[in-house]
Structures are given as C-alpha cells and as structure tokens.
Amino acid sequence: MKIRLGFVSNSSSSSFMIYGVYLPAEFYEKAEGCGLTVDGEGEDLYCFGLSMDEIGDDETGKQFKKRAHDLLKKFCMDNGIDCPEPEVHTEAWFDS
C-alpha cells in the first residue's frame, strides 16, 4: 500500500491524480498489502485506487483502468462493501 498524507514537495504547489474511489477512513488500515494507493488527509474519507503515475510503460489507459478496477473490486469484496465505479480524482494545493 502506498500512503500519501498531505503534500510533499520542494515547490509551493503540489497535486495528485488517482484513478479510484473514496471510501470511509475505517478501511484505511485494511488496505495494507492490497496493492492500492491510499491518499488522504486523515479526514472521514480516503481515496483508494492507483496513482496515474503507476501506468505501466507497456500498458494502455484502458488496461490501467481495468487493473485498478479489478484491485478495487477485490478489496471491496474482501471487506464486504459495494464498490463504487472508479473515476479520476485530483487534488491540488498551492501556498502563495
């Protein structure tokens, strides 16, 4: 599991793009070792999915989305929850 809490950057701006879903914070620790990226600020919801920078060099966008969807579907099934349809989630921050 890749976890990013807040934004880490040497510049005054940062952002991320994840193809995934928002799920309640209670599933945060359950994501350990499942292959998903988890991003959030410790709020009530975390974004679970794959970071767009995880697209393989030999992978099409469609293949990447299927891989993310399959990981999410398995994670949701293993935890007894309905899996929402994944989509691209972006967040950005700028410190002026």
Biopython code that builds the backbone (N, CA, C, O; Angstrom):
import numpy as np
from Bio.PDB.StructureBuilder import StructureBuilder

atoms = [
    (1, "MET", "N", (0.849, -1.166, 0.000)),
    (1, "MET", "CA", (0.000, 0.000, 0.000)),
    (1, "MET", "C", (0.893, 1.227, 0.000)),
    (1, "MET", "O", (1.825, 1.321, 0.798)),
    (2, "LYS", "N", (0.615, 2.157, -0.883)),
    (2, "LYS", "CA", (1.313, 3.430, -0.883)),
    (2, "LYS", "C", (0.418, 4.426, -0.170)),
    (2, "LYS", "O", (-0.772, 4.521, -0.470)),
    (3, "ILE", "N", (0.974, 5.158, 0.760)),
    (3, "ILE", "CA", (0.193, 6.117, 1.531)),
    (3, "ILE", "C", (0.817, 7.487, 1.371)),
    (3, "ILE", "O", (2.024, 7.657, 1.546)),
    (4, "ARG", "N", (-0.008, 8.458, 1.041)),
    (4, "ARG", "CA", (0.465, 9.827, 0.945)),
    (4, "ARG", "C", (-0.437, 10.643, 1.852)),
    (4, "ARG", "O", (-1.642, 10.732, 1.616)),
    (5, "LEU", "N", (0.133, 11.237, 2.882)),
    (5, "LEU", "CA", (-0.627, 12.085, 3.783)),
    (5, "LEU", "C", (-0.185, 13.518, 3.545)),
    (5, "LEU", "O", (0.972, 13.860, 3.792)),
    (6, "GLY", "N", (-1.076, 14.344, 3.078)),
    (6, "GLY", "CA", (-0.724, 15.722, 2.777)),
    (6, "GLY", "C", (0.071, 15.790, 1.495)),
    (6, "GLY", "O", (0.030, 14.873, 0.674)),
    (7, "PHE", "N", (0.788, 16.869, 1.330)),
    (7, "PHE", "CA", (1.535, 17.086, 0.114)),
    (7, "PHE", "C", (3.002, 17.265, 0.452)),
    (7, "PHE", "O", (3.343, 18.034, 1.351)),
    (8, "VAL", "N", (3.858, 16.576, -0.247)),
    (8, "VAL", "CA", (5.290, 16.670, -0.043)),
    (8, "VAL", "C", (5.904, 17.166, -1.337)),
    (8, "VAL", "O", (5.781, 16.522, -2.379)),
    (9, "SER", "N", (6.557, 18.297, -1.269)),
    (9, "SER", "CA", (7.138, 18.872, -2.470)),
    (9, "SER", "C", (8.149, 19.933, -2.083)),
    (9, "SER", "O", (8.057, 20.529, -1.009)),
    (10, "ASN", "N", (9.111, 20.166, -2.958)),
    (10, "ASN", "CA", (10.060, 21.242, -2.744)),
    (10, "ASN", "C", (9.551, 22.556, -3.317)),
    (10, "ASN", "O", (10.177, 23.597, -3.119)),
    (11, "SER", "N", (8.443, 22.526, -4.012)),
    (11, "SER", "CA", (7.885, 23.750, -4.554)),
    (11, "SER", "C", (6.710, 24.184, -3.695)),
    (11, "SER", "O", (6.376, 23.537, -2.702)),
    (12, "SER", "N", (6.097, 25.273, -4.083)),
    (12, "SER", "CA", (4.973, 25.779, -3.301)),
    (12, "SER", "C", (3.643, 25.204, -3.766)),
    (12, "SER", "O", (2.592, 25.584, -3.248)),
    (13, "SER", "N", (3.672, 24.297, -4.734)),
    (13, "SER", "CA", (2.435, 23.675, -5.181)),
    (13, "SER", "C", (2.646, 22.182, -5.343)),
    (13, "SER", "O", (3.764, 21.716, -5.563)),
    (14, "SER", "N", (1.558, 21.444, -5.231)),
    (14, "SER", "CA", (1.617, 20.001, -5.369)),
    (14, "SER", "C", (0.240, 19.501, -5.772)),
    (14, "SER", "O", (-0.762, 20.176, -5.538)),
    (15, "SER", "N", (0.187, 18.320, -6.377)),
    (15, "SER", "CA", (-1.091, 17.748, -6.760)),
    (15, "SER", "C", (-0.956, 16.250, -6.933)),
    (15, "SER", "O", (0.155, 15.725, -7.003)),
    (16, "PHE", "N", (-2.078, 15.565, -7.003)),
    (16, "PHE", "CA", (-2.055, 14.145, -7.314)),
    (16, "PHE", "C", (-3.290, 13.792, -8.128)),
    (16, "PHE", "O", (-4.310, 14.480, -8.083)),
    (17, "MET", "N", (-3.167, 12.698, -8.874)),
    (17, "MET", "CA", (-4.274, 12.152, -9.646)),
    (17, "MET", "C", (-4.333, 10.658, -9.363)),
    (17, "MET", "O", (-3.355, 9.934, -9.555)),
    (18, "ILE", "N", (-5.476, 10.217, -8.910)),
    (18, "ILE", "CA", (-5.683, 8.801, -8.616)),
    (18, "ILE", "C", (-6.937, 8.336, -9.350)),
    (18, "ILE", "O", (-7.972, 9.003, -9.332)),
    (19, "TYR", "N", (-6.821, 7.183, -9.991)),
    (19, "TYR", "CA", (-7.995, 6.546, -10.572)),
    (19, "TYR", "C", (-8.513, 5.598, -9.498)),
    (19, "TYR", "O", (-7.914, 4.556, -9.234)),
    (20, "GLY", "N", (-9.628, 5.968, -8.883)),
    (20, "GLY", "CA", (-10.125, 5.155, -7.782)),
    (20, "GLY", "C", (-11.445, 5.660, -7.242)),
    (20, "GLY", "O", (-12.242, 6.280, -7.946)),
    (21, "VAL", "N", (-11.649, 5.369, -5.954)),
    (21, "VAL", "CA", (-12.908, 5.696, -5.280)),
    (21, "VAL", "C", (-12.619, 6.236, -3.890)),
    (21, "VAL", "O", (-11.565, 5.968, -3.313)),
    (22, "TYR", "N", (-13.557, 6.994, -3.365)),
    (22, "TYR", "CA", (-13.470, 7.427, -1.973)),
    (22, "TYR", "C", (-14.204, 6.406, -1.109)),
    (22, "TYR", "O", (-15.332, 6.012, -1.404)),
    (23, "LEU", "N", (-13.536, 5.988, -0.035)),
    (23, "LEU", "CA", (-14.122, 5.046, 0.913)),
    (23, "LEU", "C", (-13.923, 5.591, 2.320)),
    (23, "LEU", "O", (-13.027, 6.403, 2.550)),
    (24, "PRO", "N", (-14.755, 5.150, 3.267)),
    (24, "PRO", "CA", (-14.620, 5.612, 4.645)),
    (24, "PRO", "C", (-13.242, 5.293, 5.232)),
    (24, "PRO", "O", (-12.600, 4.308, 4.866)),
    (25, "ALA", "N", (-12.815, 6.146, 6.144)),
    (25, "ALA", "CA", (-11.496, 6.016, 6.784)),
    (25, "ALA", "C", (-11.322, 4.680, 7.502)),
    (25, "ALA", "O", (-10.189, 4.246, 7.708)),
    (26, "GLU", "N", (-12.398, 4.026, 7.883)),
    (26, "GLU", "CA", (-12.298, 2.746, 8.601)),
    (26, "GLU", "C", (-11.588, 1.667, 7.779)),
    (26, "GLU", "O", (-11.119, 0.676, 8.340)),
    (27, "PHE", "N", (-11.503, 1.845, 6.463)),
    (27, "PHE", "CA", (-10.848, 0.851, 5.607)),
    (27, "PHE", "C", (-9.379, 1.164, 5.353)),
    (27, "PHE", "O", (-8.689, 0.411, 4.666)),
    (28, "TYR", "N", (-8.909, 2.256, 5.897)),
    (28, "TYR", "CA", (-7.527, 2.718, 5.692)),
    (28, "TYR", "C", (-6.500, 1.641, 6.042)),
    (28, "TYR", "O", (-5.648, 1.311, 5.217)),
    (29, "GLU", "N", (-6.571, 1.100, 7.236)),
    (29, "GLU", "CA", (-5.586, 0.097, 7.680)),
    (29, "GLU", "C", (-5.776, -1.242, 6.986)),
    (29, "GLU", "O", (-4.827, -2.018, 6.874)),
    (30, "LYS", "N", (-6.974, -1.522, 6.523)),
    (30, "LYS", "CA", (-7.241, -2.788, 5.842)),
    (30, "LYS", "C", (-6.609, -2.836, 4.457)),
    (30, "LYS", "O", (-6.526, -3.907, 3.856)),
    (31, "ALA", "N", (-6.165, -1.704, 3.944)),
    (31, "ALA", "CA", (-5.590, -1.642, 2.599)),
    (31, "ALA", "C", (-4.131, -2.075, 2.569)),
    (31, "ALA", "O", (-3.545, -2.172, 1.491)),
    (32, "GLU", "N", (-3.538, -2.333, 3.714)),
    (32, "GLU", "CA", (-2.129, -2.749, 3.783)),
    (32, "GLU", "C", (-1.900, -3.995, 2.933)),
    (32, "GLU", "O", (-2.552, -5.020, 3.134)),
    (33, "GLY", "N", (-0.977, -3.904, 1.990)),
    (33, "GLY", "CA", (-0.594, -5.052, 1.177)),
    (33, "GLY", "C", (-1.535, -5.413, 0.038)),
    (33, "GLY", "O", (-1.344, -6.442, -0.609)),
    (34, "CYS", "N", (-2.548, -4.591, -0.224)),
    (34, "CYS", "CA", (-3.513, -4.939, -1.281)),
    (34, "CYS", "C", (-3.120, -4.376, -2.644)),
    (34, "CYS", "O", (-3.778, -4.676, -3.640)),
    (35, "GLY", "N", (-2.072, -3.574, -2.711)),
    (35, "GLY", "CA", (-1.621, -3.027, -3.987)),
    (35, "GLY", "C", (-2.234, -1.698, -4.371)),
    (35, "GLY", "O", (-1.929, -1.160, -5.435)),
    (36, "LEU", "N", (-3.097, -1.157, -3.518)),
    (36, "LEU", "CA", (-3.740, 0.117, -3.806)),
    (36, "LEU", "C", (-2.966, 1.281, -3.204)),
    (36, "LEU", "O", (-2.309, 1.141, -2.173)),
    (37, "THR", "N", (-3.053, 2.415, -3.854)),
    (37, "THR", "CA", (-2.556, 3.667, -3.285)),
    (37, "THR", "C", (-3.681, 4.258, -2.461)),
    (37, "THR", "O", (-4.834, 4.262, -2.894)),
    (38, "VAL", "N", (-3.362, 4.752, -1.293)),
    (38, "VAL", "CA", (-4.364, 5.394, -0.441)),
    (38, "VAL", "C", (-3.893, 6.816, -0.189)),
    (38, "VAL", "O", (-2.769, 7.036, 0.262)),
    (39, "ASP", "N", (-4.748, 7.770, -0.477)),
    (39, "ASP", "CA", (-4.369, 9.168, -0.321)),
    (39, "ASP", "C", (-5.439, 9.883, 0.472)),
    (39, "ASP", "O", (-6.632, 9.665, 0.261)),
    (40, "GLY", "N", (-5.013, 10.728, 1.376)),
    (40, "GLY", "CA", (-5.955, 11.494, 2.160)),
    (40, "GLY", "C", (-5.265, 12.273, 3.238)),
    (40, "GLY", "O", (-4.056, 12.166, 3.441)),
    (41, "GLU", "N", (-6.047, 13.052, 3.919)),
    (41, "GLU", "CA", (-5.538, 13.928, 4.960)),
    (41, "GLU", "C", (-6.034, 13.504, 6.338)),
    (41, "GLU", "O", (-6.042, 14.322, 7.258)),
    (42, "GLY", "N", (-6.444, 12.260, 6.506)),
    (42, "GLY", "CA", (-6.965, 11.828, 7.789)),
    (42, "GLY", "C", (-8.403, 12.263, 8.011)),
    (42, "GLY", "O", (-8.893, 12.284, 9.140)),
    (43, "GLU", "N", (-9.063, 12.604, 6.937)),
    (43, "GLU", "CA", (-10.460, 13.013, 7.012)),
    (43, "GLU", "C", (-11.340, 11.768, 7.166)),
    (43, "GLU", "O", (-10.843, 10.683, 7.467)),
    (44, "ASP", "N", (-12.629, 11.933, 6.961)),
    (44, "ASP", "CA", (-13.558, 10.804, 7.054)),
    (44, "ASP", "C", (-13.459, 9.878, 5.847)),
    (44, "ASP", "O", (-13.820, 8.705, 5.935)),
    (45, "LEU", "N", (-12.970, 10.399, 4.719)),
    (45, "LEU", "CA", (-12.854, 9.614, 3.501)),
    (45, "LEU", "C", (-11.419, 9.629, 2.994)),
    (45, "LEU", "O", (-10.705, 10.625, 3.120)),
    (46, "TYR", "N", (-11.018, 8.510, 2.422)),
    (46, "TYR", "CA", (-9.712, 8.402, 1.774)),
    (46, "TYR", "C", (-9.944, 7.973, 0.338)),
    (46, "TYR", "O", (-10.933, 7.303, 0.037)),
    (47, "CYS", "N", (-9.044, 8.353, -0.543)),
    (47, "CYS", "CA", (-9.126, 7.925, -1.938)),
    (47, "CYS", "C", (-8.298, 6.653, -2.096)),
    (47, "CYS", "O", (-7.093, 6.657, -1.843)),
    (48, "PHE", "N", (-8.940, 5.573, -2.510)),
    (48, "PHE", "CA", (-8.305, 4.276, -2.735)),
    (48, "PHE", "C", (-8.266, 4.039, -4.228)),
    (48, "PHE", "O", (-9.280, 4.207, -4.906)),
    (49, "GLY", "N", (-7.118, 3.652, -4.756)),
    (49, "GLY", "CA", (-7.015, 3.377, -6.186)),
    (49, "GLY", "C", (-5.575, 3.246, -6.612)),
    (49, "GLY", "O", (-4.721, 2.818, -5.837)),
    (50, "LEU", "N", (-5.306, 3.621, -7.857)),
    (50, "LEU", "CA", (-3.948, 3.623, -8.379)),
    (50, "LEU", "C", (-3.606, 5.028, -8.839)),
    (50, "LEU", "O", (-4.397, 5.691, -9.511)),
    (51, "SER", "N", (-2.416, 5.469, -8.466)),
    (51, "SER", "CA", (-1.937, 6.765, -8.904)),
    (51, "SER", "C", (-1.711, 6.718, -10.405)),
    (51, "SER", "O", (-1.274, 5.698, -10.939)),
    (52, "MET", "N", (-2.004, 7.806, -11.082)),
    (52, "MET", "CA", (-1.840, 7.844, -12.528)),
    (52, "MET", "C", (-0.385, 7.653, -12.943)),
    (52, "MET", "O", (-0.116, 7.294, -14.089)),
    (53, "ASP", "N", (0.555, 7.886, -12.032)),
    (53, "ASP", "CA", (1.961, 7.650, -12.383)),
    (53, "ASP", "C", (2.337, 6.171, -12.286)),
    (53, "ASP", "O", (3.495, 5.810, -12.491)),
    (54, "GLU", "N", (1.362, 5.317, -11.974)),
    (54, "GLU", "CA", (1.597, 3.876, -11.926)),
    (54, "GLU", "C", (1.207, 3.181, -13.231)),
    (54, "GLU", "O", (1.216, 1.952, -13.304)),
    (55, "ILE", "N", (0.866, 3.956, -14.257)),
    (55, "ILE", "CA", (0.555, 3.362, -15.554)),
    (55, "ILE", "C", (1.840, 2.749, -16.099)),
    (55, "ILE", "O", (2.860, 3.431, -16.201)),
    (56, "GLY", "N", (1.796, 1.479, -16.446)),
    (56, "GLY", "CA", (2.971, 0.789, -16.965)),
    (56, "GLY", "C", (3.360, 1.289, -18.343)),
    (56, "GLY", "O", (2.512, 1.743, -19.112)),
    (57, "ASP", "N", (4.641, 1.205, -18.651)),
    (57, "ASP", "CA", (5.132, 1.636, -19.962)),
    (57, "ASP", "C", (4.490, 0.855, -21.103)),
    (57, "ASP", "O", (4.322, 1.381, -22.204)),
    (58, "ASP", "N", (4.136, -0.387, -20.842)),
    (58, "ASP", "CA", (3.543, -1.236, -21.882)),
    (58, "ASP", "C", (2.027, -1.377, -21.700)),
    (58, "ASP", "O", (1.425, -2.309, -22.234)),
    (59, "GLU", "N", (1.418, -0.468, -20.959)),
    (59, "GLU", "CA", (0.009, -0.570, -20.599)),
    (59, "GLU", "C", (-0.776, 0.575, -21.232)),
    (59, "GLU", "O", (-0.347, 1.728, -21.197)),
    (60, "THR", "N", (-1.922, 0.249, -21.807)),
    (60, "THR", "CA", (-2.803, 1.296, -22.327)),
    (60, "THR", "C", (-3.614, 1.876, -21.169)),
    (60, "THR", "O", (-3.670, 1.293, -20.086)),
    (61, "GLY", "N", (-4.232, 3.017, -21.405)),
    (61, "GLY", "CA", (-5.098, 3.612, -20.388)),
    (61, "GLY", "C", (-6.229, 2.675, -19.995)),
    (61, "GLY", "O", (-6.596, 2.585, -18.824)),
    (62, "LYS", "N", (-6.778, 1.980, -20.983)),
    (62, "LYS", "CA", (-7.872, 1.038, -20.723)),
    (62, "LYS", "C", (-7.390, -0.119, -19.839)),
    (62, "LYS", "O", (-8.094, -0.539, -18.921)),
    (63, "GLN", "N", (-6.191, -0.628, -20.122)),
    (63, "GLN", "CA", (-5.632, -1.720, -19.305)),
    (63, "GLN", "C", (-5.360, -1.246, -17.877)),
    (63, "GLN", "O", (-5.616, -1.972, -16.917)),
    (64, "PHE", "N", (-4.840, -0.027, -17.745)),
    (64, "PHE", "CA", (-4.586, 0.545, -16.418)),
    (64, "PHE", "C", (-5.884, 0.654, -15.619)),
    (64, "PHE", "O", (-5.939, 0.260, -14.454)),
    (65, "LYS", "N", (-6.917, 1.185, -16.249)),
    (65, "LYS", "CA", (-8.202, 1.336, -15.560)),
    (65, "LYS", "C", (-8.776, -0.014, -15.156)),
    (65, "LYS", "O", (-9.339, -0.150, -14.070)),
    (66, "LYS", "N", (-8.637, -1.016, -16.025)),
    (66, "LYS", "CA", (-9.125, -2.360, -15.682)),
    (66, "LYS", "C", (-8.357, -2.927, -14.499)),
    (66, "LYS", "O", (-8.945, -3.528, -13.601)),
    (67, "ARG", "N", (-7.032, -2.734, -14.500)),
    (67, "ARG", "CA", (-6.209, -3.226, -13.384)),
    (67, "ARG", "C", (-6.635, -2.556, -12.073)),
    (67, "ARG", "O", (-6.773, -3.225, -11.048)),
    (68, "ALA", "N", (-6.843, -1.243, -12.108)),
    (68, "ALA", "CA", (-7.286, -0.521, -10.911)),
    (68, "ALA", "C", (-8.666, -1.006, -10.477)),
    (68, "ALA", "O", (-8.903, -1.240, -9.292)),
    (69, "HIS", "N", (-9.570, -1.155, -11.436)),
    (69, "HIS", "CA", (-10.926, -1.606, -11.122)),
    (69, "HIS", "C", (-10.909, -2.994, -10.498)),
    (69, "HIS", "O", (-11.628, -3.248, -9.531)),
    (70, "ASP", "N", (-10.088, -3.902, -11.046)),
    (70, "ASP", "CA", (-10.000, -5.265, -10.507)),
    (70, "ASP", "C", (-9.467, -5.265, -9.075)),
    (70, "ASP", "O", (-9.977, -5.996, -8.226)),
    (71, "LEU", "N", (-8.441, -4.447, -8.798)),
    (71, "LEU", "CA", (-7.899, -4.350, -7.436)),
    (71, "LEU", "C", (-8.948, -3.793, -6.474)),
    (71, "LEU", "O", (-9.111, -4.294, -5.362)),
    (72, "LEU", "N", (-9.648, -2.761, -6.909)),
    (72, "LEU", "CA", (-10.684, -2.157, -6.062)),
    (72, "LEU", "C", (-11.832, -3.129, -5.808)),
    (72, "LEU", "O", (-12.324, -3.241, -4.685)),
    (73, "LYS", "N", (-12.251, -3.824, -6.851)),
    (73, "LYS", "CA", (-13.352, -4.781, -6.719)),
    (73, "LYS", "C", (-12.994, -5.879, -5.717)),
    (73, "LYS", "O", (-13.811, -6.245, -4.872)),
    (74, "LYS", "N", (-11.763, -6.406, -5.816)),
    (74, "LYS", "CA", (-11.322, -7.428, -4.869)),
    (74, "LYS", "C", (-11.260, -6.869, -3.447)),
    (74, "LYS", "O", (-11.714, -7.517, -2.505)),
    (75, "PHE", "N", (-10.704, -5.675, -3.292)),
    (75, "PHE", "CA", (-10.615, -5.056, -1.976)),
    (75, "PHE", "C", (-12.008, -4.869, -1.362)),
    (75, "PHE", "O", (-12.226, -5.181, -0.191)),
    (76, "CYS", "N", (-12.941, -4.362, -2.161)),
    (76, "CYS", "CA", (-14.300, -4.151, -1.669)),
    (76, "CYS", "C", (-14.978, -5.472, -1.313)),
    (76, "CYS", "O", (-15.627, -5.580, -0.273)),
    (77, "MET", "N", (-14.826, -6.481, -2.180)),
    (77, "MET", "CA", (-15.425, -7.795, -1.892)),
    (77, "MET", "C", (-14.846, -8.384, -0.614)),
    (77, "MET", "O", (-15.584, -8.919, 0.213)),
    (78, "ASP", "N", (-13.522, -8.290, -0.447)),
    (78, "ASP", "CA", (-12.864, -8.828, 0.754)),
    (78, "ASP", "C", (-13.339, -8.142, 2.025)),
    (78, "ASP", "O", (-13.278, -8.724, 3.108)),
    (79, "ASN", "N", (-13.815, -6.900, 1.897)),
    (79, "ASN", "CA", (-14.244, -6.133, 3.066)),
    (79, "ASN", "C", (-15.753, -5.960, 3.152)),
    (79, "ASN", "O", (-16.254, -5.202, 3.983)),
    (80, "GLY", "N", (-16.480, -6.675, 2.281)),
    (80, "GLY", "CA", (-17.945, -6.689, 2.363)),
    (80, "GLY", "C", (-18.621, -5.369, 2.063)),
    (80, "GLY", "O", (-19.643, -5.039, 2.666)),
    (81, "ILE", "N", (-18.059, -4.612, 1.136)),
    (81, "ILE", "CA", (-18.680, -3.340, 0.786)),
    (81, "ILE", "C", (-18.930, -3.278, -0.723)),
    (81, "ILE", "O", (-18.237, -3.929, -1.504)),
    (82, "ASP", "N", (-19.924, -2.489, -1.116)),
    (82, "ASP", "CA", (-20.188, -2.278, -2.537)),
    (82, "ASP", "C", (-19.104, -1.371, -3.088)),
    (82, "ASP", "O", (-18.736, -0.378, -2.460)),
    (83, "CYS", "N", (-18.596, -1.712, -4.259)),
    (83, "CYS", "CA", (-17.524, -0.929, -4.873)),
    (83, "CYS", "C", (-18.127, 0.111, -5.804)),
    (83, "CYS", "O", (-18.738, -0.237, -6.815)),
    (84, "PRO", "N", (-17.961, 1.376, -5.471)),
    (84, "PRO", "CA", (-18.429, 2.411, -6.404)),
    (84, "PRO", "C", (-17.639, 2.327, -7.714)),
    (84, "PRO", "O", (-16.573, 1.712, -7.758)),
    (85, "GLU", "N", (-18.150, 2.930, -8.756)),
    (85, "GLU", "CA", (-17.441, 2.960, -10.035)),
    (85, "GLU", "C", (-16.249, 3.913, -9.909)),
    (85, "GLU", "O", (-16.427, 5.075, -9.546)),
    (86, "PRO", "N", (-15.034, 3.432, -10.206)),
    (86, "PRO", "CA", (-13.867, 4.307, -10.077)),
    (86, "PRO", "C", (-13.871, 5.430, -11.107)),
    (86, "PRO", "O", (-14.450, 5.309, -12.187)),
    (87, "GLU", "N", (-13.215, 6.515, -10.747)),
    (87, "GLU", "CA", (-13.042, 7.649, -11.639)),
    (87, "GLU", "C", (-11.763, 8.374, -11.259)),
    (87, "GLU", "O", (-11.153, 8.062, -10.236)),
    (88, "VAL", "N", (-11.357, 9.329, -12.063)),
    (88, "VAL", "CA", (-10.136, 10.090, -11.782)),
    (88, "VAL", "C", (-10.433, 11.118, -10.703)),
    (88, "VAL", "O", (-11.375, 11.902, -10.815)),
    (89, "HIS", "N", (-9.623, 11.103, -9.667)),
    (89, "HIS", "CA", (-9.730, 12.073, -8.576)),
    (89, "HIS", "C", (-8.451, 12.890, -8.551)),
    (89, "HIS", "O", (-7.352, 12.336, -8.586)),
    (90, "THR", "N", (-8.591, 14.190, -8.492)),
    (90, "THR", "CA", (-7.422, 15.063, -8.433)),
    (90, "THR", "C", (-7.555, 16.004, -7.247)),
    (90, "THR", "O", (-8.654, 16.422, -6.881)),
    (91, "GLU", "N", (-6.440, 16.321, -6.668)),
    (91, "GLU", "CA", (-6.389, 17.335, -5.626)),
    (91, "GLU", "C", (-5.139, 18.153, -5.854)),
    (91, "GLU", "O", (-4.114, 17.637, -6.301)),
    (92, "ALA", "N", (-5.232, 19.410, -5.550)),
    (92, "ALA", "CA", (-4.073, 20.283, -5.715)),
    (92, "ALA", "C", (-4.018, 21.263, -4.555)),
    (92, "ALA", "O", (-5.027, 21.564, -3.918)),
    (93, "TRP", "N", (-2.827, 21.747, -4.302)),
    (93, "TRP", "CA", (-2.613, 22.668, -3.209)),
    (93, "TRP", "C", (-1.580, 23.675, -3.653)),
    (93, "TRP", "O", (-0.610, 23.312, -4.318)),
    (94, "PHE", "N", (-1.766, 24.925, -3.301)),
    (94, "PHE", "CA", (-0.809, 25.967, -3.643)),
    (94, "PHE", "C", (-0.616, 26.870, -2.444)),
    (94, "PHE", "O", (-1.587, 27.324, -1.839)),
    (95, "ASP", "N", (0.626, 27.131, -2.100)),
    (95, "ASP", "CA", (0.957, 28.008, -0.984)),
    (95, "ASP", "C", (1.606, 29.262, -1.550)),
    (95, "ASP", "O", (2.738, 29.227, -2.032)),
    (96, "SER", "N", (0.883, 30.355, -1.487)),
    (96, "SER", "CA", (1.428, 31.584, -2.079)),
    (96, "SER", "C", (2.276, 32.378, -1.130)),
    (96, "SER", "O", (2.795, 33.432, -1.500)),
]
sb = StructureBuilder()
sb.init_structure("model")
sb.init_model(0)
sb.init_chain("A")
sb.init_seg("    ")
for serial, (resi, resn, name, xyz) in enumerate(atoms, 1):
    if name == "N":
        sb.init_residue(resn, " ", resi, " ")
    sb.init_atom(name, np.array(xyz, "f"), 0.0, 1.0, " ", f" {name:<3s}", serial, name[0])
structure = sb.get_structure()
